[in-house]
Each structure stands twice: as C-alpha cells, then as structure tokens.
C-alpha cells in the first residue's frame, strides 16, 4: 500500500515518492513458501478487519454485528485504495 504519497512535479509529469524499503522484512518474506505468504496475508487482513470492527463496535454499541459489517463495507468502499473500478 502506498503511504504518505507526495507528488513533486518534474519535466515528464509527476513523481510519486514511496516509503523506504524495509529490507529485513523483504528477506523474511522471501524465505516463506507461497502458501506461507498467503497465510500471513490472510492473517494480517483478518487482524486489520478485527481492529476496524472493534472501532465501529465502540463507536456504535447499539448496532448488531451484521449492521457493523455493513458499516465496515461502506467505509472500505469509500477508501480510494480499495476501489475496484
């Protein structure tokens, strides 16, 4: 994911500056099998969804779990990185 995007104008258009590469993390991931990488990705995804769900449950304690899930879906659909257009 691109974080802290800054655009600087150059002669050919715009240049996007990305976060620096975390080489130690890349070396760790390179040692994993494809299946282990997929498992790690699924675990991180589940963890981030649980954090978001917990935040919505604290903000809207009267909502049921299906209603919280719909709020999450609406929230994620409004984030530019998650749009599938």
CNS distance restraints for C-alpha pairs under 8 A (distance, minus, plus):
assign (resid   1 and name CA) (resid  81 and name CA) 7.74 0.50 0.50
assign (resid   2 and name CA) (resid  18 and name CA) 6.41 0.50 0.50
assign (resid   2 and name CA) (resid  19 and name CA) 7.46 0.50 0.50
assign (resid   3 and name CA) (resid  18 and name CA) 6.84 0.50 0.50
assign (resid   3 and name CA) (resid  19 and name CA) 6.64 0.50 0.50
assign (resid   4 and name CA) (resid  18 and name CA) 7.21 0.50 0.50
assign (resid   4 and name CA) (resid  19 and name CA) 7.32 0.50 0.50
assign (resid   5 and name CA) (resid  16 and name CA) 6.36 0.50 0.50
assign (resid   5 and name CA) (resid  17 and name CA) 6.14 0.50 0.50
assign (resid   5 and name CA) (resid  18 and name CA) 6.43 0.50 0.50
assign (resid   6 and name CA) (resid  16 and name CA) 5.91 0.50 0.50
assign (resid   6 and name CA) (resid  17 and name CA) 5.84 0.50 0.50
assign (resid   7 and name CA) (resid  14 and name CA) 6.02 0.50 0.50
assign (resid   7 and name CA) (resid  15 and name CA) 5.66 0.50 0.50
assign (resid   7 and name CA) (resid  16 and name CA) 5.13 0.50 0.50
assign (resid   7 and name CA) (resid  17 and name CA) 6.88 0.50 0.50
assign (resid   8 and name CA) (resid  14 and name CA) 5.76 0.50 0.50
assign (resid   8 and name CA) (resid  15 and name CA) 5.52 0.50 0.50
assign (resid   8 and name CA) (resid  16 and name CA) 7.00 0.50 0.50
assign (resid   9 and name CA) (resid  13 and name CA) 5.87 0.50 0.50
assign (resid   9 and name CA) (resid  14 and name CA) 4.73 0.50 0.50
assign (resid   9 and name CA) (resid  15 and name CA) 6.44 0.50 0.50
assign (resid  10 and name CA) (resid  14 and name CA) 5.76 0.50 0.50
assign (resid  10 and name CA) (resid  15 and name CA) 6.79 0.50 0.50
assign (resid  22 and name CA) (resid  26 and name CA) 6.42 0.50 0.50
assign (resid  23 and name CA) (resid  27 and name CA) 6.20 0.50 0.50
assign (resid  24 and name CA) (resid  28 and name CA) 6.33 0.50 0.50
assign (resid  25 and name CA) (resid  29 and name CA) 6.20 0.50 0.50
assign (resid  26 and name CA) (resid  30 and name CA) 6.02 0.50 0.50
assign (resid  27 and name CA) (resid  31 and name CA) 6.58 0.50 0.50
assign (resid  28 and name CA) (resid  32 and name CA) 7.07 0.50 0.50
assign (resid  29 and name CA) (resid  37 and name CA) 6.97 0.50 0.50
assign (resid  32 and name CA) (resid  36 and name CA) 5.65 0.50 0.50
assign (resid  32 and name CA) (resid  37 and name CA) 6.05 0.50 0.50
assign (resid  33 and name CA) (resid  37 and name CA) 6.27 0.50 0.50
assign (resid  34 and name CA) (resid  38 and name CA) 6.26 0.50 0.50
assign (resid  35 and name CA) (resid  39 and name CA) 6.18 0.50 0.50
assign (resid  36 and name CA) (resid  40 and name CA) 6.12 0.50 0.50
assign (resid  37 and name CA) (resid  41 and name CA) 6.14 0.50 0.50
assign (resid  38 and name CA) (resid  42 and name CA) 6.16 0.50 0.50
assign (resid  39 and name CA) (resid  43 and name CA) 6.15 0.50 0.50
assign (resid  40 and name CA) (resid  44 and name CA) 6.20 0.50 0.50
assign (resid  41 and name CA) (resid  45 and name CA) 6.11 0.50 0.50
assign (resid  42 and name CA) (resid  46 and name CA) 6.10 0.50 0.50
assign (resid  43 and name CA) (resid  47 and name CA) 6.07 0.50 0.50
assign (resid  44 and name CA) (resid  48 and name CA) 6.15 0.50 0.50
assign (resid  45 and name CA) (resid  49 and name CA) 6.22 0.50 0.50
assign (resid  46 and name CA) (resid  50 and name CA) 6.13 0.50 0.50
assign (resid  47 and name CA) (resid  51 and name CA) 6.35 0.50 0.50
assign (resid  48 and name CA) (resid  52 and name CA) 6.32 0.50 0.50
assign (resid  49 and name CA) (resid  53 and name CA) 5.99 0.50 0.50
assign (resid  50 and name CA) (resid  54 and name CA) 6.02 0.50 0.50
assign (resid  51 and name CA) (resid  55 and name CA) 6.27 0.50 0.50
assign (resid  52 and name CA) (resid  56 and name CA) 6.32 0.50 0.50
assign (resid  52 and name CA) (resid  72 and name CA) 7.27 0.50 0.50
assign (resid  53 and name CA) (resid  57 and name CA) 6.13 0.50 0.50
assign (resid  53 and name CA) (resid  68 and name CA) 6.84 0.50 0.50
assign (resid  53 and name CA) (resid  69 and name CA) 7.32 0.50 0.50
assign (resid  53 and name CA) (resid  72 and name CA) 6.94 0.50 0.50
assign (resid  54 and name CA) (resid  58 and name CA) 6.21 0.50 0.50
assign (resid  55 and name CA) (resid  59 and name CA) 6.19 0.50 0.50
assign (resid  56 and name CA) (resid  60 and name CA) 5.80 0.50 0.50
assign (resid  56 and name CA) (resid  61 and name CA) 7.91 0.50 0.50
assign (resid  56 and name CA) (resid  68 and name CA) 6.49 0.50 0.50
assign (resid  56 and name CA) (resid  71 and name CA) 7.77 0.50 0.50
assign (resid  56 and name CA) (resid  72 and name CA) 7.69 0.50 0.50
assign (resid  57 and name CA) (resid  61 and name CA) 5.15 0.50 0.50
assign (resid  57 and name CA) (resid  63 and name CA) 7.29 0.50 0.50
assign (resid  57 and name CA) (resid  68 and name CA) 6.87 0.50 0.50
assign (resid  63 and name CA) (resid  67 and name CA) 5.86 0.50 0.50
assign (resid  63 and name CA) (resid  68 and name CA) 6.25 0.50 0.50
assign (resid  64 and name CA) (resid  68 and name CA) 6.21 0.50 0.50
assign (resid  65 and name CA) (resid  69 and name CA) 6.15 0.50 0.50
assign (resid  66 and name CA) (resid  70 and name CA) 6.30 0.50 0.50
assign (resid  67 and name CA) (resid  71 and name CA) 6.28 0.50 0.50
assign (resid  68 and name CA) (resid  72 and name CA) 6.22 0.50 0.50
assign (resid  69 and name CA) (resid  73 and name CA) 6.19 0.50 0.50
assign (resid  70 and name CA) (resid  74 and name CA) 6.15 0.50 0.50
assign (resid  71 and name CA) (resid  75 and name CA) 6.08 0.50 0.50
assign (resid  72 and name CA) (resid  76 and name CA) 6.08 0.50 0.50
assign (resid  73 and name CA) (resid  77 and name CA) 6.08 0.50 0.50
assign (resid  74 and name CA) (resid  78 and name CA) 6.53 0.50 0.50
assign (resid  75 and name CA) (resid  79 and name CA) 6.92 0.50 0.50
assign (resid  76 and name CA) (resid  82 and name CA) 6.46 0.50 0.50
assign (resid  77 and name CA) (resid  82 and name CA) 6.28 0.50 0.50
assign (resid  77 and name CA) (resid  83 and name CA) 6.09 0.50 0.50
assign (resid  78 and name CA) (resid  82 and name CA) 7.68 0.50 0.50
assign (resid  78 and name CA) (resid  83 and name CA) 7.37 0.50 0.50
assign (resid  79 and name CA) (resid  83 and name CA) 6.73 0.50 0.50
